[in-house]
């Protein structure tokens, strides 16, 4: 239960205090300058998809998607690695040779988005292959857990030493596939893994999820990590809750509200307008600490705002909207029309770009713009920067890091144990959906269902279905391709 004292504090924080968007784009920037949805479809099809629609990306067998690839899309050689992997930081190189379930799941998600945006059955086939591989090989039938990685064919680590974050991302690809297809067998596996996470990782006296369930040294299981909570929300719970059968739908809504309130109570730093990445150690409650950045903060606020909309919780909506306005103002770099990544220990801004942080800030601004077009002023500039500098225009996909001074990217591998197609695909999807809505254009996406249903939703948003069309979908049994058109998003 959310503490009444905390809710009272939130209400006081939400009282008007004259926030001025100093340094932010003026609302007079015309909406006509914002790219329409078609630009984001072109970005997805021309800039992103070619990197993933290659035999080297499909895995052997198909669905066993590789964790590491060279920047030109080739599979790397362990004998003569491509330069970007050979010169990669130690935290990347030491994991070459491992195949990570979270990355297979993220690539599965990518193909799900590809079908959602294009209706191409080949993309749904790849998503299905990824889901089937995860279900057959990554889900631990005995414990109910999910494997974190394989190394030389050996699964690791032991079940209760797997992180709650890894378990959340093992759900991502299956969740997107269920969202598209309503496959009940896939849902059963999602529910089983979710039960394992909350049964074994929820620490009652903390009121939150552990990082790992058990550590004989008593170190890892003492960690209190924002991502242990946050990634349950954004990887699968928020997407699936509105379309779950009852009583699961009501139960998950209550759990989402509990997670949102807990993150505010335990992790939010009002004086910094940031979420601390970790709170088990006093060192985590300082600028420059692990995961204390604009990306995790923006994602947390985006998720809290969406939970508030889903559950009609006005306090959550107002808290998230207010704090996001402050974070966007702090992160925006007017000179370059781009986002900073985080505040450094001395309070100065790290102006270099981390792709996923940039994506989360864009997605937060785009969501707020649905209710207040002021925020589209940011996007006119930050979208242009993304399309101009973060895209690898030669070999496709998105650079992981761009120098904020000279705007050059390309250093380091684009694909590794923490970077796949997840964030770039989500960024394209959210940009498409929100841009179409802001321009008052119809929003068309594709599902694969036995029949149209009124429970269709455009990703994390709500919108009225104004038209559906049904087409054959060979190779998918009773499923049909459903082309759904939505009106304006909320």
LINWOSUL-V761367 format. One record per residue. N is the residue number from 1. D_LAST is the distance of its C-alpha to the last C-alpha in Angstrom with 1 decimal. Layout:
n = {N & N}
d_last = {D_LAST & D_LAST}
//
This chain:
n = {1 & 2 & 3 & 4 & 5 & 6 & 7 & 8 & 9 & 10 & 11 & 12 & 13 & 14 & 15 & 16 & 17 & 18 & 19 & 20 & 21 & 22 & 23 & 24 & 25 & 26 & 27 & 28 & 29 & 30 & 31 & 32 & 33 & 34 & 35 & 36 & 37 & 38 & 39 & 40 & 41 & 42 & 43 & 44 & 45 & 46 & 47 & 48 & 49 & 50 & 51 & 52 & 53 & 54 & 55 & 56 & 57 & 58 & 59 & 60 & 61 & 62 & 63 & 64 & 65 & 66 & 67 & 68 & 69 & 70 & 71 & 72 & 73 & 74 & 75 & 76 & 77 & 78 & 79 & 80 & 81 & 82 & 83 & 84 & 85 & 86 & 87 & 88 & 89 & 90 & 91 & 92 & 93 & 94 & 95 & 96 & 97 & 98 & 99 & 100 & 101 & 102 & 103 & 104 & 105 & 106 & 107 & 108 & 109 & 110 & 111 & 112 & 113 & 114 & 115 & 116 & 117 & 118 & 119 & 120 & 121 & 122 & 123 & 124 & 125 & 126 & 127 & 128 & 129 & 130 & 131 & 132 & 133 & 134 & 135 & 136 & 137 & 138 & 139 & 140 & 141 & 142 & 143 & 144 & 145 & 146 & 147 & 148 & 149 & 150 & 151 & 152 & 153 & 154 & 155 & 156 & 157 & 158 & 159 & 160 & 161 & 162 & 163 & 164 & 165 & 166 & 167 & 168 & 169 & 170 & 171 & 172 & 173 & 174 & 175 & 176 & 177 & 178 & 179 & 180 & 181 & 182 & 183 & 184 & 185 & 186 & 187 & 188 & 189 & 190 & 191 & 192 & 193 & 194 & 195 & 196 & 197 & 198 & 199 & 200 & 201 & 202 & 203 & 204 & 205 & 206 & 207 & 208 & 209 & 210 & 211 & 212 & 213 & 214 & 215 & 216 & 217 & 218 & 219 & 220 & 221 & 222 & 223 & 224 & 225 & 226 & 227 & 228 & 229 & 230 & 231 & 232 & 233 & 234 & 235 & 236 & 237 & 238 & 239 & 240 & 241 & 242 & 243 & 244 & 245 & 246 & 247 & 248 & 249 & 250 & 251 & 252 & 253 & 254 & 255 & 256 & 257 & 258 & 259 & 260 & 261 & 262 & 263 & 264 & 265 & 266 & 267 & 268 & 269 & 270 & 271 & 272 & 273 & 274 & 275 & 276 & 277 & 278 & 279 & 280 & 281 & 282 & 283 & 284 & 285 & 286 & 287 & 288 & 289 & 290 & 291 & 292 & 293 & 294 & 295 & 296 & 297 & 298 & 299 & 300 & 301 & 302 & 303 & 304 & 305 & 306 & 307 & 308 & 309 & 310 & 311 & 312 & 313 & 314 & 315 & 316 & 317 & 318 & 319 & 320 & 321 & 322 & 323 & 324 & 325 & 326 & 327 & 328 & 329 & 330 & 331 & 332 & 333 & 334 & 335 & 336 & 337 & 338 & 339 & 340 & 341 & 342 & 343 & 344 & 345 & 346 & 347 & 348 & 349 & 350 & 351 & 352 & 353 & 354 & 355 & 356 & 357 & 358 & 359 & 360 & 361 & 362 & 363 & 364 & 365 & 366 & 367 & 368 & 369 & 370 & 371 & 372 & 373 & 374 & 375 & 376 & 377 & 378 & 379 & 380 & 381 & 382 & 383 & 384 & 385 & 386 & 387 & 388 & 389 & 390 & 391 & 392 & 393 & 394 & 395 & 396 & 397 & 398 & 399 & 400 & 401 & 402 & 403 & 404 & 405 & 406 & 407 & 408 & 409 & 410 & 411 & 412 & 413 & 414 & 415 & 416 & 417 & 418 & 419 & 420 & 421 & 422 & 423 & 424 & 425 & 426 & 427 & 428 & 429 & 430 & 431 & 432 & 433 & 434 & 435 & 436 & 437 & 438 & 439 & 440 & 441 & 442 & 443 & 444 & 445 & 446 & 447 & 448 & 449 & 450 & 451 & 452 & 453 & 454 & 455 & 456 & 457 & 458 & 459 & 460 & 461 & 462 & 463 & 464 & 465 & 466 & 467 & 468 & 469 & 470 & 471 & 472 & 473 & 474 & 475 & 476 & 477 & 478 & 479 & 480 & 481 & 482 & 483 & 484 & 485 & 486 & 487 & 488 & 489 & 490}
d_last = {27.2 & 25.6 & 28.4 & 28.3 & 29.9 & 27.3 & 24.5 & 26.7 & 27.1 & 23.4 & 23.1 & 26.0 & 24.5 & 21.4 & 23.7 & 23.6 & 26.1 & 25.6 & 24.0 & 25.0 & 23.4 & 26.9 & 27.3 & 23.7 & 23.2 & 23.4 & 20.3 & 22.7 & 22.3 & 21.1 & 17.9 & 20.3 & 21.6 & 18.5 & 19.2 & 17.5 & 16.5 & 20.1 & 21.4 & 19.5 & 20.9 & 24.2 & 24.0 & 23.3 & 26.1 & 28.6 & 28.2 & 27.0 & 28.0 & 31.7 & 32.3 & 31.2 & 32.5 & 36.1 & 38.7 & 39.1 & 35.5 & 35.6 & 38.1 & 41.2 & 40.8 & 37.5 & 34.7 & 36.8 & 34.8 & 36.8 & 35.7 & 37.6 & 38.0 & 39.5 & 37.6 & 38.8 & 37.5 & 40.8 & 41.6 & 43.5 & 47.2 & 48.3 & 51.7 & 50.6 & 47.0 & 45.1 & 45.5 & 41.9 & 42.4 & 46.0 & 45.2 & 42.0 & 41.8 & 43.6 & 40.5 & 39.6 & 43.1 & 44.1 & 41.5 & 42.5 & 43.8 & 41.2 & 38.5 & 35.4 & 33.3 & 30.2 & 30.6 & 31.3 & 28.1 & 26.2 & 27.8 & 27.0 & 23.3 & 23.9 & 25.4 & 22.5 & 20.1 & 22.8 & 22.9 & 19.1 & 19.2 & 22.6 & 23.6 & 26.9 & 28.7 & 30.8 & 27.8 & 27.0 & 30.8 & 30.7 & 27.7 & 29.7 & 32.8 & 31.2 & 29.9 & 33.4 & 35.2 & 33.1 & 33.8 & 37.4 & 38.3 & 35.9 & 35.3 & 38.2 & 39.1 & 41.6 & 39.6 & 36.1 & 35.2 & 34.4 & 36.8 & 35.8 & 38.2 & 41.3 & 44.3 & 47.2 & 45.8 & 45.8 & 42.6 & 41.8 & 41.6 & 42.6 & 39.7 & 39.4 & 39.6 & 36.5 & 33.7 & 30.6 & 28.6 & 30.5 & 29.9 & 26.1 & 26.2 & 28.5 & 25.6 & 23.2 & 24.7 & 25.2 & 21.7 & 20.3 & 23.1 & 22.3 & 18.6 & 20.0 & 23.0 & 22.9 & 26.4 & 27.8 & 30.6 & 28.2 & 26.2 & 29.5 & 30.3 & 27.0 & 27.6 & 31.1 & 30.4 & 27.7 & 30.4 & 32.9 & 30.7 & 30.0 & 33.6 & 35.4 & 33.4 & 32.1 & 34.6 & 34.7 & 36.5 & 34.0 & 31.0 & 29.5 & 30.2 & 33.3 & 33.5 & 36.2 & 37.5 & 41.2 & 43.3 & 47.0 & 47.3 & 44.8 & 42.9 & 39.9 & 39.0 & 39.1 & 36.3 & 33.1 & 30.4 & 26.8 & 26.1 & 27.7 & 24.8 & 21.9 & 22.6 & 22.5 & 18.8 & 17.8 & 20.4 & 19.8 & 18.6 & 14.9 & 14.8 & 17.1 & 16.5 & 14.1 & 16.6 & 19.8 & 22.4 & 23.3 & 24.7 & 23.3 & 19.7 & 20.5 & 22.8 & 20.5 & 17.8 & 20.8 & 21.9 & 18.6 & 18.7 & 22.4 & 21.9 & 19.4 & 21.8 & 24.8 & 23.6 & 23.2 & 26.6 & 28.6 & 27.3 & 25.7 & 28.2 & 27.3 & 30.1 & 28.9 & 25.2 & 25.3 & 25.3 & 28.8 & 29.1 & 31.9 & 33.4 & 36.5 & 38.6 & 38.9 & 39.0 & 35.3 & 34.4 & 35.3 & 33.9 & 34.6 & 34.6 & 33.2 & 29.4 & 29.1 & 27.2 & 24.0 & 22.7 & 22.9 & 21.7 & 18.6 & 17.9 & 18.5 & 16.2 & 13.3 & 14.1 & 14.6 & 11.3 & 9.6 & 12.4 & 11.8 & 8.2 & 10.0 & 13.0 & 12.0 & 14.3 & 14.1 & 16.9 & 15.4 & 12.3 & 14.8 & 17.3 & 15.2 & 13.8 & 17.4 & 19.1 & 17.1 & 17.9 & 21.5 & 21.5 & 20.2 & 22.8 & 25.5 & 24.8 & 24.5 & 27.9 & 28.2 & 31.4 & 30.2 & 26.5 & 25.7 & 24.8 & 27.5 & 27.6 & 28.9 & 31.2 & 34.8 & 37.1 & 38.5 & 35.1 & 35.2 & 32.4 & 32.8 & 31.7 & 32.1 & 29.1 & 28.3 & 26.1 & 23.8 & 23.4 & 22.6 & 19.9 & 18.3 & 18.4 & 16.9 & 14.0 & 13.4 & 13.8 & 11.4 & 8.5 & 9.8 & 10.2 & 6.6 & 7.6 & 11.3 & 12.9 & 15.9 & 14.9 & 15.2 & 18.9 & 19.3 & 18.0 & 20.4 & 23.2 & 22.2 & 21.1 & 24.5 & 26.3 & 24.7 & 25.7 & 29.0 & 30.3 & 28.5 & 29.0 & 32.4 & 33.3 & 36.6 & 35.8 & 32.0 & 29.3 & 28.4 & 31.0 & 30.7 & 32.0 & 32.5 & 35.0 & 33.4 & 36.7 & 37.6 & 34.3 & 36.2 & 34.8 & 36.6 & 38.4 & 38.3 & 37.0 & 33.5 & 33.5 & 34.9 & 34.4 & 31.2 & 29.8 & 28.7 & 26.0 & 23.2 & 21.8 & 22.5 & 20.8 & 17.6 & 17.6 & 18.1 & 15.4 & 12.6 & 14.2 & 14.3 & 10.8 & 9.4 & 12.5 & 12.3 & 9.0 & 10.6 & 13.7 & 12.3 & 14.0 & 13.8 & 12.6 & 15.6 & 16.3 & 19.2 & 20.0 & 23.5 & 23.9 & 26.7 & 24.7 & 21.2 & 19.2 & 16.2 & 15.2 & 14.0 & 10.7 & 9.9 & 11.3 & 9.5 & 6.0 & 5.3 & 6.2 & 9.5 & 12.6 & 14.7 & 17.6 & 19.5 & 22.8 & 25.3 & 27.8 & 30.6 & 30.2 & 33.9 & 34.7 & 31.9 & 33.7 & 31.8 & 28.4 & 27.2 & 25.0 & 21.8 & 20.1 & 16.6 & 14.7 & 11.0 & 9.6 & 6.8 & 3.8 & 0.0}
//
